[in-house]
Each structure stands twice: as structure tokens, then as C-alpha cells.
Amino acid sequence: MSRSFGNFVFNAGEWQAKLGDQRLHGYYTAIVVRDGSVAKIMEETVTVAVPGQ
């Protein structure tokens, strides 16, 4: 999901990865600020879900 409001963009979603034979997944959010032609991450949060969930 991505939403914008003025120079701010809010992103949220789910991620997944594999580390060896273990599968991991979780969720993320990011607030990005547009500064002219440059986008800068203002805040980012990443969580890891409990294995087996």
C-alpha cells in the first residue's frame, strides 16, 4: 500500500526472506519525504513475525 499527501509518501506492506532453510516474514512501514527530485526516508519500521505464524 502506498499513499501520498503533499510531499509525504506512506508505504506499508509485508516482506519475506529465506535464511538458510528458515523462512522469515514480517511487515514494514516507511514515511518518505520528497525534497525536490530527491526522496528521503524520514522513518522506517520493520517487524519480524513469530515463526510458524
C-alpha positions in Angstrom: 0.0 0.0 0.0 1.2 3.5 -0.8 -0.5 6.8 -0.1 0.8 10.3 -0.7 -0.1 13.6 0.9 1.7 16.6 -0.3 5.5 15.9 -0.1 4.9 12.8 2.1 4.5 9.2 0.9 3.4 6.5 3.3 4.3 2.9 2.4 3.3 -0.3 4.2 3.4 -3.9 3.3 4.6 -7.4 4.0 8.1 -8.8 3.3 9.5 -12.3 3.2 13.0 -13.8 3.0 14.8 -17.2 3.4 17.8 -17.6 5.7 19.3 -21.0 5.2 16.4 -23.3 5.4 14.3 -21.0 7.6 11.6 -18.8 6.0 11.0 -15.4 7.6 8.3 -12.8 7.1 7.1 -9.7 8.6 5.7 -6.2 8.0 7.2 -2.8 7.2 6.2 0.9 7.1 8.1 3.8 5.7 7.4 7.5 5.6 9.3 9.1 2.7 9.6 12.9 2.1 10.1 14.3 -1.3 12.7 17.1 -1.4 12.7 18.4 -5.0 13.8 15.5 -7.1 15.2 13.5 -4.1 13.2 11.2 -1.9 14.4 10.8 1.7 13.3 8.1 4.2 12.1 10.0 7.3 11.0 7.0 9.3 11.1 3.2 8.7 9.8 0.4 10.8 10.3 -3.3 10.2 8.9 -6.2 12.2 9.5 -10.0 12.1 6.6 -12.3 12.7 6.9 -15.2 15.1 8.0 -18.4 13.3 5.1 -20.6 12.4 2.6 -17.8 12.3 
